[in-house]
Amino acid sequence: MSWISRMKRKGEPPANRLADLEFLALVKAGLEELAPGVTEGAQLKGNSMISPRGWAVAVTPPQHGGGHHYDLVALPDVSLQPDVPCFMDCVVSMSADPQDAANTWVQTAGVCLLELLDRRGHFAVHTGPEDEHGVPGWHLISSGAVGLGHDVDENRRLQAALLEANVLHRIADSFAADLESPFFNGVKVFYGGTPGAMQAEVRVNGERHEAASAAMAALGLPEPTAFTTVRFYALLLPVPAGSREPNFPTARLDLAPASASASASASASASEPTDAHSHGTDCNCACGGHLDPEHPGFALALPHPVAELSEEERRRRVTTNTGPIIVAEGLGNFLKVRLPVRLDDGRTVVYFVWVSLPAAVIEDFVQRVHRDDLAGHRFEGLLCNAIGPWGEDVLHTPVVLGGQQINEDGSVELSEVLESGDPLLDRILNETWPTAFVLGDRFPREPSSDVRG
Protein backbone atom coordinates (compact mmCIF):
# COMPACT_ATOMS: atom_id res chain seq x y z
CA MET A 1 0.00 0.00 0.00
CA SER A 2 1.25 3.45 -0.85
CA TRP A 3 2.08 5.64 2.15
CA ILE A 4 -0.30 8.31 0.78
CA SER A 5 -3.81 7.25 -0.10
CA ARG A 6 -5.02 8.07 -3.58
CA MET A 7 -7.59 10.86 -3.79
CA LYS A 8 -10.99 10.52 -5.41
CA ARG A 9 -12.64 13.13 -7.56
CA LYS A 10 -15.35 15.09 -5.76
CA GLY A 11 -17.34 16.53 -8.61
CA GLU A 12 -16.47 19.34 -10.96
CA PRO A 13 -14.64 22.42 -9.65
CA PRO A 14 -16.67 25.57 -8.98
CA ALA A 15 -17.35 27.84 -11.93
CA ASN A 16 -15.31 30.73 -10.49
CA ARG A 17 -12.24 28.58 -10.04
CA LEU A 18 -9.26 29.13 -12.35
CA ALA A 19 -8.64 26.23 -14.70
CA ASP A 20 -5.93 23.83 -13.51
CA LEU A 21 -3.43 24.63 -16.25
CA GLU A 22 -3.99 28.37 -15.89
CA PHE A 23 -3.25 28.11 -12.18
CA LEU A 24 -0.18 25.96 -12.85
CA ALA A 25 1.04 28.61 -15.29
CA LEU A 26 1.05 31.04 -12.35
CA VAL A 27 2.93 28.50 -10.23
CA LYS A 28 5.41 27.94 -13.04
CA ALA A 29 6.09 31.67 -13.34
CA GLY A 30 6.60 31.92 -9.57
CA LEU A 31 9.10 29.05 -9.50
CA GLU A 32 10.92 30.52 -12.47
CA GLU A 33 11.22 33.88 -10.73
CA LEU A 34 12.84 32.22 -7.72
CA ALA A 35 15.09 29.93 -9.75
CA PRO A 36 15.50 31.06 -13.36
CA GLY A 37 15.82 28.06 -15.64
CA VAL A 38 14.18 25.62 -13.23
CA THR A 39 11.05 25.23 -15.36
CA GLU A 40 12.87 25.11 -18.70
CA GLY A 41 11.26 22.45 -20.85
CA ALA A 42 8.45 21.85 -18.37
CA GLN A 43 5.16 20.97 -20.06
CA LEU A 44 1.68 21.94 -18.92
CA LYS A 45 -0.82 19.25 -19.81
CA GLY A 46 -3.82 17.66 -18.21
CA ASN A 47 -3.67 18.91 -14.64
CA SER A 48 0.12 18.76 -14.33
CA MET A 49 3.36 20.63 -14.88
CA ILE A 50 5.98 18.02 -15.79
CA SER A 51 9.70 18.83 -15.86
CA PRO A 52 12.13 16.89 -18.07
CA ARG A 53 14.41 16.84 -15.00
CA GLY A 54 12.14 14.28 -13.34
CA TRP A 55 9.84 16.29 -11.05
CA ALA A 56 6.24 17.44 -11.41
CA VAL A 57 3.51 19.52 -9.76
CA ALA A 58 -0.19 18.81 -10.23
CA VAL A 59 -3.50 20.38 -9.23
CA THR A 60 -5.75 17.74 -7.71
CA PRO A 61 -9.56 17.72 -7.62
CA PRO A 62 -10.84 20.06 -4.88
CA GLN A 63 -10.94 18.30 -1.53
CA HIS A 64 -12.48 21.09 0.54
CA GLY A 65 -12.93 24.86 0.50
CA GLY A 66 -14.53 27.18 -2.03
CA GLY A 67 -13.80 28.24 -5.57
CA HIS A 68 -10.59 30.06 -4.66
CA HIS A 69 -9.10 27.02 -2.94
CA TYR A 70 -6.46 24.94 -4.72
CA ASP A 71 -5.05 21.55 -3.74
CA LEU A 72 -1.62 20.77 -5.14
CA VAL A 73 0.65 17.75 -5.06
CA ALA A 74 4.41 17.93 -5.68
CA LEU A 75 6.24 14.88 -7.02
CA PRO A 76 10.00 15.44 -6.64
CA ASP A 77 11.04 12.20 -8.38
CA VAL A 78 8.63 10.62 -10.86
CA SER A 79 11.13 7.84 -11.64
CA LEU A 80 10.13 6.03 -8.45
CA GLN A 81 7.29 3.92 -9.84
CA PRO A 82 4.61 2.73 -9.39
CA ASP A 83 3.78 4.68 -6.22
CA VAL A 84 5.49 7.99 -6.84
CA PRO A 85 6.38 9.69 -3.52
CA CYS A 86 4.74 13.08 -3.19
CA PHE A 87 3.73 15.76 -0.75
CA MET A 88 0.52 17.75 -0.68
CA ASP A 89 -0.55 21.25 0.22
CA CYS A 90 -3.62 23.44 -0.18
CA VAL A 91 -3.76 27.20 -0.67
CA VAL A 92 -6.54 29.74 -0.83
CA SER A 93 -6.59 33.27 -2.23
CA MET A 94 -7.73 35.68 0.48
CA SER A 95 -8.26 38.39 -2.15
CA ALA A 96 -10.02 36.15 -4.72
CA ASP A 97 -6.96 36.65 -6.98
CA PRO A 98 -5.51 33.24 -7.96
CA GLN A 99 -2.08 34.88 -8.22
CA ASP A 100 -2.05 35.28 -4.43
CA ALA A 101 -2.75 31.58 -3.94
CA ALA A 102 -0.02 30.62 -6.43
CA ASN A 103 2.47 32.92 -4.70
CA THR A 104 1.60 31.40 -1.33
CA TRP A 105 2.30 27.88 -2.58
CA VAL A 106 5.55 28.88 -4.29
CA GLN A 107 6.88 30.69 -1.21
CA THR A 108 6.14 27.80 1.16
CA ALA A 109 5.72 24.30 -0.32
CA GLY A 110 7.32 25.41 -3.58
CA VAL A 111 10.61 26.51 -2.02
CA CYS A 112 10.71 23.21 -0.10
CA LEU A 113 10.42 21.37 -3.42
CA LEU A 114 13.25 23.46 -4.89
CA GLU A 115 15.44 22.91 -1.84
CA LEU A 116 14.77 19.16 -1.75
CA LEU A 117 16.15 18.97 -5.29
CA ASP A 118 18.90 21.58 -4.92
CA ARG A 119 19.99 20.84 -1.32
CA ARG A 120 22.38 23.77 -0.84
CA GLY A 121 20.36 25.95 1.49
CA HIS A 122 19.48 28.58 -1.11
CA PHE A 123 15.69 28.24 -1.13
CA ALA A 124 14.84 26.91 2.34
CA VAL A 125 16.50 26.10 5.66
CA HIS A 126 18.00 22.71 6.57
CA THR A 127 17.82 21.62 10.22
CA GLY A 128 19.30 18.42 11.56
CA PRO A 129 17.64 16.10 14.11
CA GLU A 130 20.00 17.23 16.88
CA ASP A 131 19.36 20.94 16.37
CA GLU A 132 17.34 22.86 18.95
CA HIS A 133 14.90 23.76 16.16
CA GLY A 134 14.80 20.24 14.74
CA VAL A 135 12.60 17.18 15.07
CA PRO A 136 14.45 14.21 16.64
CA GLY A 137 15.11 11.50 14.09
CA TRP A 138 14.23 13.68 11.12
CA HIS A 139 16.00 16.02 8.73
CA LEU A 140 13.94 19.19 8.35
CA ILE A 141 13.64 21.42 5.25
CA SER A 142 11.49 24.42 6.09
CA SER A 143 10.29 27.54 4.33
CA GLY A 144 10.01 30.98 5.84
CA ALA A 145 6.72 32.15 7.33
CA VAL A 146 4.40 33.95 4.90
CA GLY A 147 1.84 36.50 6.11
CA LEU A 148 -1.46 36.80 4.25
CA GLY A 149 -3.32 39.52 6.14
CA HIS A 150 -4.14 43.03 4.97
CA ASP A 151 -2.04 44.83 7.60
CA VAL A 152 1.70 44.68 6.84
CA ASP A 153 2.77 45.30 10.43
CA GLU A 154 0.48 42.59 11.77
CA ASN A 155 1.72 40.18 9.12
CA ARG A 156 5.30 40.75 10.22
CA ARG A 157 4.47 40.53 13.93
CA LEU A 158 2.75 37.15 13.56
CA GLN A 159 5.39 35.89 11.13
CA ALA A 160 8.07 36.63 13.72
CA ALA A 161 5.93 35.11 16.49
CA LEU A 162 5.38 31.90 14.53
CA LEU A 163 9.09 31.50 13.85
CA GLU A 164 10.07 32.29 17.43
CA ALA A 165 7.56 29.73 18.73
CA ASN A 166 9.73 26.91 17.29
CA VAL A 167 6.49 25.02 16.65
CA LEU A 168 7.65 21.76 15.08
CA HIS A 169 10.34 21.17 17.69
CA ARG A 170 8.01 21.89 20.60
CA ILE A 171 5.10 19.75 19.40
CA ALA A 172 7.17 16.98 17.77
CA ASP A 173 5.87 14.33 20.20
CA SER A 174 2.32 14.97 19.02
CA PHE A 175 2.88 14.01 15.36
CA ALA A 176 6.29 12.35 14.81
CA ALA A 177 4.88 8.83 15.19
CA ASP A 178 2.55 9.52 12.23
CA LEU A 179 5.32 10.43 9.77
CA GLU A 180 4.96 7.31 7.64
CA SER A 181 6.82 8.10 4.44
CA PRO A 182 10.25 6.53 3.93
CA PHE A 183 10.98 9.39 1.52
CA PHE A 184 9.66 12.71 2.88
CA ASN A 185 6.65 13.94 4.83
CA GLY A 186 4.97 17.26 4.11
CA VAL A 187 3.84 19.32 7.09
CA LYS A 188 1.94 22.61 6.84
CA VAL A 189 1.72 24.91 9.85
CA PHE A 190 -1.07 27.51 9.75
CA TYR A 191 -2.16 30.11 12.28
CA GLY A 192 -4.62 32.94 11.76
CA GLY A 193 -8.02 34.52 11.82
CA THR A 194 -9.54 37.47 13.63
CA PRO A 195 -9.09 38.55 17.26
CA GLY A 196 -10.95 36.09 19.45
CA ALA A 197 -11.40 33.61 16.60
CA MET A 198 -7.89 32.37 15.77
CA GLN A 199 -7.21 28.90 14.40
CA ALA A 200 -4.10 26.77 14.73
CA GLU A 201 -3.76 23.92 12.27
CA VAL A 202 -1.06 21.41 11.44
CA ARG A 203 -1.53 19.22 8.36
CA VAL A 204 0.62 16.12 7.98
CA ASN A 205 0.81 14.69 4.46
CA GLY A 206 -2.28 16.66 3.47
CA GLU A 207 -4.50 15.67 6.38
CA ARG A 208 -5.37 17.78 9.41
CA HIS A 209 -3.57 16.32 12.43
CA GLU A 210 -5.80 16.87 15.43
CA ALA A 211 -3.24 16.17 18.16
CA ALA A 212 -0.61 18.40 16.56
CA SER A 213 -3.14 21.17 15.92
CA ALA A 214 -4.25 21.07 19.56
CA ALA A 215 -0.64 21.09 20.76
CA MET A 216 0.10 24.12 18.59
CA ALA A 217 -3.00 25.94 19.87
CA ALA A 218 -1.70 25.41 23.41
CA LEU A 219 1.56 27.27 22.65
CA GLY A 220 -0.16 30.61 23.28
CA LEU A 221 0.68 32.41 20.05
CA PRO A 222 -0.36 36.09 20.05
CA GLU A 223 -3.50 37.37 18.40
CA PRO A 224 -3.48 40.17 15.81
CA THR A 225 -5.50 43.36 15.94
CA ALA A 226 -6.93 42.68 12.46
CA PHE A 227 -7.55 39.67 10.25
CA THR A 228 -4.18 37.99 9.68
CA THR A 229 -2.97 34.54 8.69
CA VAL A 230 0.56 33.14 8.61
CA ARG A 231 1.86 29.81 7.46
CA PHE A 232 4.98 27.87 6.65
CA TYR A 233 5.73 24.49 5.12
CA ALA A 234 8.26 21.83 6.00
CA LEU A 235 9.50 18.53 4.63
CA LEU A 236 10.68 15.93 7.12
CA LEU A 237 13.06 13.28 5.78
CA PRO A 238 13.99 10.19 7.84
CA VAL A 239 17.65 9.93 8.80
CA PRO A 240 18.89 6.30 8.56
CA ALA A 241 20.48 4.83 11.67
CA GLY A 242 24.20 5.51 11.77
CA SER A 243 23.97 8.31 9.21
CA ARG A 244 24.05 12.07 9.60
CA GLU A 245 22.24 12.76 6.32
CA PRO A 246 18.86 11.65 4.92
CA ASN A 247 18.38 9.88 1.63
CA PHE A 248 17.58 12.57 -0.93
CA PRO A 249 15.73 11.96 -4.25
CA THR A 250 17.87 11.07 -7.24
CA ALA A 251 16.32 13.91 -9.30
CA ARG A 252 18.34 17.14 -9.24
CA LEU A 253 17.72 20.69 -10.42
CA ASP A 254 21.23 21.19 -11.84
CA LEU A 255 21.09 24.94 -11.27
CA ALA A 256 23.95 27.38 -10.75
CA PRO A 257 25.86 26.83 -7.48
CA ALA A 258 24.48 28.06 -4.19
CA SER A 259 26.91 30.97 -4.08
CA ALA A 260 25.37 32.31 -7.25
CA SER A 261 21.80 33.18 -6.35
CA ALA A 262 19.26 31.57 -8.59
CA SER A 263 17.40 34.84 -8.76
CA ALA A 264 20.58 36.54 -9.88
CA SER A 265 20.64 34.45 -13.02
CA ALA A 266 17.41 36.13 -14.10
CA SER A 267 19.22 39.41 -14.54
CA ALA A 268 21.11 38.38 -17.66
CA SER A 269 20.20 40.74 -20.46
CA ALA A 270 18.74 39.56 -23.72
CA SER A 271 22.16 39.86 -25.36
CA GLU A 272 23.79 37.46 -22.88
CA PRO A 273 23.66 33.66 -23.31
CA THR A 274 21.10 31.97 -21.09
CA ASP A 275 23.57 29.28 -20.00
CA ALA A 276 26.12 31.68 -18.48
CA HIS A 277 27.33 30.11 -15.24
CA SER A 278 27.96 32.61 -12.47
CA HIS A 279 30.20 31.71 -9.53
CA GLY A 280 30.73 33.44 -6.23
CA THR A 281 34.14 34.67 -5.18
CA ASP A 282 34.70 31.70 -2.88
CA CYS A 283 32.99 29.05 -4.95
CA ASN A 284 34.42 25.56 -4.80
CA CYS A 285 31.49 23.75 -6.27
CA ALA A 286 31.23 20.51 -8.19
CA CYS A 287 28.11 21.43 -10.09
CA GLY A 288 29.44 20.26 -13.42
CA GLY A 289 28.36 23.45 -15.19
CA HIS A 290 30.49 25.34 -17.68
CA LEU A 291 32.11 28.50 -16.37
CA ASP A 292 31.59 31.13 -19.06
CA PRO A 293 34.59 33.50 -18.98
CA GLU A 294 32.81 35.98 -21.25
CA HIS A 295 30.17 36.80 -18.63
CA PRO A 296 31.84 36.79 -15.20
CA GLY A 297 29.64 37.37 -12.19
CA PHE A 298 29.81 37.23 -8.41
CA ALA A 299 26.72 36.68 -6.26
CA LEU A 300 26.62 37.76 -2.63
CA ALA A 301 24.35 35.26 -0.92
CA LEU A 302 23.07 37.58 1.85
CA PRO A 303 23.00 41.26 2.79
CA HIS A 304 25.92 42.10 5.08
CA PRO A 305 23.73 42.71 8.19
CA VAL A 306 21.99 39.34 7.73
CA ALA A 307 25.22 37.48 6.96
CA GLU A 308 26.68 38.69 10.28
CA LEU A 309 23.91 36.98 12.27
CA SER A 310 24.37 33.56 13.79
CA GLU A 311 22.40 30.78 12.13
CA GLU A 312 20.00 30.69 15.07
CA GLU A 313 19.51 34.47 15.03
CA ARG A 314 18.99 34.39 11.28
CA ARG A 315 16.19 31.85 11.62
CA ARG A 316 14.50 34.01 14.19
CA ARG A 317 14.81 37.38 12.50
CA VAL A 318 14.39 36.63 8.79
CA THR A 319 10.63 36.68 8.32
CA THR A 320 10.55 36.71 4.51
CA ASN A 321 12.96 35.21 1.97
CA THR A 322 11.56 34.90 -1.55
CA GLY A 323 14.95 34.75 -3.26
CA PRO A 324 15.13 38.32 -4.60
CA ILE A 325 13.62 39.86 -1.41
CA ILE A 326 14.66 39.34 2.22
CA VAL A 327 12.94 40.96 5.20
CA ALA A 328 14.76 40.71 8.54
CA GLU A 329 13.18 41.98 11.74
CA GLY A 330 15.13 44.92 13.14
CA LEU A 331 17.52 44.96 10.17
CA GLY A 332 15.43 46.06 7.22
CA ASN A 333 14.09 45.15 3.80
CA PHE A 334 16.59 43.96 1.19
CA LEU A 335 16.33 43.59 -2.58
CA LYS A 336 18.80 41.69 -4.78
CA VAL A 337 20.06 43.82 -7.69
CA ARG A 338 22.76 43.94 -10.37
CA LEU A 339 25.84 46.12 -10.11
CA PRO A 340 27.81 46.11 -13.40
CA VAL A 341 31.50 47.02 -13.65
CA ARG A 342 33.16 47.57 -17.05
CA LEU A 343 36.57 45.98 -17.64
CA ASP A 344 39.33 47.19 -19.93
CA ASP A 345 39.21 43.98 -22.01
CA GLY A 346 35.68 44.74 -23.19
CA ARG A 347 33.83 42.50 -20.74
CA THR A 348 31.49 43.53 -17.93
CA VAL A 349 31.57 41.80 -14.56
CA VAL A 350 28.26 41.79 -12.70
CA TYR A 351 28.01 41.75 -8.92
CA PHE A 352 24.67 40.46 -7.65
CA VAL A 353 24.32 42.45 -4.45
CA TRP A 354 21.74 43.46 -1.88
CA VAL A 355 20.30 46.91 -1.34
CA SER A 356 18.41 48.08 1.74
CA LEU A 357 15.12 49.82 0.99
CA PRO A 358 12.57 51.56 3.25
CA ALA A 359 9.40 49.52 3.77
CA ALA A 360 7.31 51.93 1.70
CA VAL A 361 9.76 51.70 -1.22
CA ILE A 362 9.87 47.90 -1.31
CA GLU A 363 6.08 47.71 -1.00
CA ASP A 364 5.77 50.09 -3.95
CA PHE A 365 8.26 47.87 -5.83
CA VAL A 366 6.09 44.80 -5.22
CA GLN A 367 2.93 46.64 -6.29
CA ARG A 368 4.61 47.76 -9.51
CA VAL A 369 5.55 44.17 -10.26
CA HIS A 370 1.92 43.14 -9.84
CA ARG A 371 0.78 46.03 -12.07
CA ASP A 372 3.50 45.33 -14.68
CA ASP A 373 4.65 48.91 -14.13
CA LEU A 374 8.27 48.37 -13.08
CA ALA A 375 10.28 49.14 -16.24
CA GLY A 376 11.87 52.57 -16.06
CA HIS A 377 10.98 53.12 -12.39
CA ARG A 378 13.83 54.73 -10.39
CA PHE A 379 14.19 54.32 -6.64
CA GLU A 380 16.87 54.75 -3.98
CA GLY A 381 18.50 52.58 -1.34
CA LEU A 382 21.77 51.74 0.42
CA LEU A 383 24.29 49.15 -0.81
CA CYS A 384 24.51 46.33 1.75
CA ASN A 385 27.56 44.38 0.58
CA ALA A 386 31.28 44.89 0.25
CA ILE A 387 32.25 44.22 -3.37
CA GLY A 388 35.38 43.13 -5.19
CA PRO A 389 38.72 44.83 -4.58
CA TRP A 390 37.00 47.91 -3.15
CA GLY A 391 35.71 45.93 -0.18
CA GLU A 392 33.93 47.73 2.65
CA ASP A 393 34.74 51.16 1.24
CA VAL A 394 31.42 50.97 -0.63
CA LEU A 395 29.36 49.35 2.13
CA HIS A 396 26.27 51.42 3.10
CA THR A 397 26.73 53.86 0.21
CA PRO A 398 23.64 55.38 -1.47
CA VAL A 399 22.51 53.99 -4.82
CA VAL A 400 19.88 54.84 -7.41
CA LEU A 401 18.21 51.80 -8.95
CA GLY A 402 16.31 51.29 -12.18
CA GLY A 403 13.41 48.87 -12.45
CA GLN A 404 13.72 46.26 -15.18
CA GLN A 405 11.20 44.68 -17.51
CA ILE A 406 8.77 41.94 -16.58
CA ASN A 407 9.08 39.07 -19.04
CA GLU A 408 6.21 37.44 -20.89
CA ASP A 409 6.37 34.40 -18.58
CA GLY A 410 5.89 36.63 -15.53
CA SER A 411 9.51 36.50 -14.31
CA VAL A 412 11.11 39.79 -13.30
CA GLU A 413 14.61 40.82 -14.32
CA LEU A 414 16.65 42.15 -11.43
CA SER A 415 16.86 45.91 -11.02
CA GLU A 416 20.22 47.53 -11.71
CA VAL A 417 22.37 50.04 -9.86
CA LEU A 418 22.42 53.08 -12.16
CA GLU A 419 24.31 55.71 -10.18
CA SER A 420 25.51 56.71 -6.73
CA GLY A 421 26.14 59.88 -4.77
CA ASP A 422 29.22 58.24 -3.27
CA PRO A 423 32.35 59.33 -5.19
CA LEU A 424 34.04 55.90 -5.15
CA LEU A 425 30.95 53.91 -6.14
CA ASP A 426 30.18 56.50 -8.83
CA ARG A 427 33.65 55.86 -10.29
CA ILE A 428 33.15 52.11 -10.08
CA LEU A 429 29.95 52.40 -12.09
CA ASN A 430 31.18 54.84 -14.70
CA GLU A 431 34.87 54.14 -15.27
CA THR A 432 36.60 51.24 -17.02
CA TRP A 433 38.72 49.13 -14.66
CA PRO A 434 41.82 46.95 -15.25
CA THR A 435 40.80 43.32 -15.58
CA ALA A 436 43.69 42.08 -13.44
CA PHE A 437 42.70 44.48 -10.63
CA VAL A 438 39.07 43.34 -10.56
CA LEU A 439 39.30 39.64 -11.47
CA GLY A 440 42.89 38.62 -10.75
CA ASP A 441 43.36 35.21 -12.34
CA ARG A 442 39.67 34.30 -12.15
CA PHE A 443 37.51 34.03 -15.27
CA PRO A 444 40.46 33.79 -17.71
CA ARG A 445 39.58 34.13 -21.35
CA GLU A 446 40.36 31.48 -23.88
CA PRO A 447 42.90 32.82 -26.41
CA SER A 448 40.41 32.45 -29.25
CA SER A 449 37.90 34.68 -27.47
CA ASP A 450 40.32 37.49 -26.65
CA VAL A 451 39.01 39.82 -29.34
CA ARG A 452 39.23 43.54 -28.59
CA GLY A 453 37.68 46.55 -30.11
C-alpha angles and dihedrals in degrees: 000000000000115000089235118052117233115252124235125221114258102199129286120322118259117276094245093054119109113248114262096247092045090054091046089052087060090048091048092052090049093051090047091053091054095043113018110214095021094110096041109138093007113146127215111213137141103348096323145087107213122192122206086224090073106263132102144185123207138185110230127206110282111275099184140338132057136294094294093054120102129191115203134185123201120206109193096184119024091178090080099089147217097012102033111206112239144161128222137214138168128213135186131199109236090194096044087247110124089209089070091054092048091049091050092054094045093050094049118021091016096058089048089056091050092047093047088058098037100036099187101107096253100118104026141005125270117213124183125222092253095052119108088238094045137095112244111251094013138091109226128212109184137178126220120266115270121206119213104180128110096244112076095202093050090048091055094044093054092041089056091044093052092050093045091051090069087213104180094047094048097046097035093116090060097061112010093094089059096056096110105165118104087203111041138323123218117221125184120196116199131177127170154092135119129318108288093013105067123150129207116198135174118189119196115198090343098310127103108251107213098195093048092045091052091047091051092049088055092058091083100234113187123260123235126234091234137025107301136158129188131184144169135188132221139186118212116202122190115244111219117235111271093018131103095203133056125236106265125203117271091234114095134189095222092208129154114294121281092256089062105064114234089224089054091063089064091068096072109121123237090260093058123084114258092227096060107138114217121200131193121239093258098036117147098164132153096207095133093228124136116257106225108212091192093067108037118183140171122205122202105212097209141013110266095249091052094043090056092060122096115251090254093049090047092055090051100045104036103086098168131031115163095158099257094040129051124181116192121185111246092004105068146241118308132195125193112232142166123258111189124201121191118225128209092241092065097261128114121221115209123209113202101212141164127251126196114229132185113254093250091053096050091045089053088049091054092047091051090052090053091047093045087237101122104101111102094009113138123205138162137237145142125272109244103191138066108236136205122310091340092066120173093352087091098040113123093008119146119258137186114219133201122214115235133217126282110233126231091255091057097255117134124224113227118262117249134228104245104175145342138212089219110097096220096046089045088057091047090055098043108032131072113245132207110262093222091053094052103033106020106192094334122110095017115191123238110245091243091057097049095104116149133195 
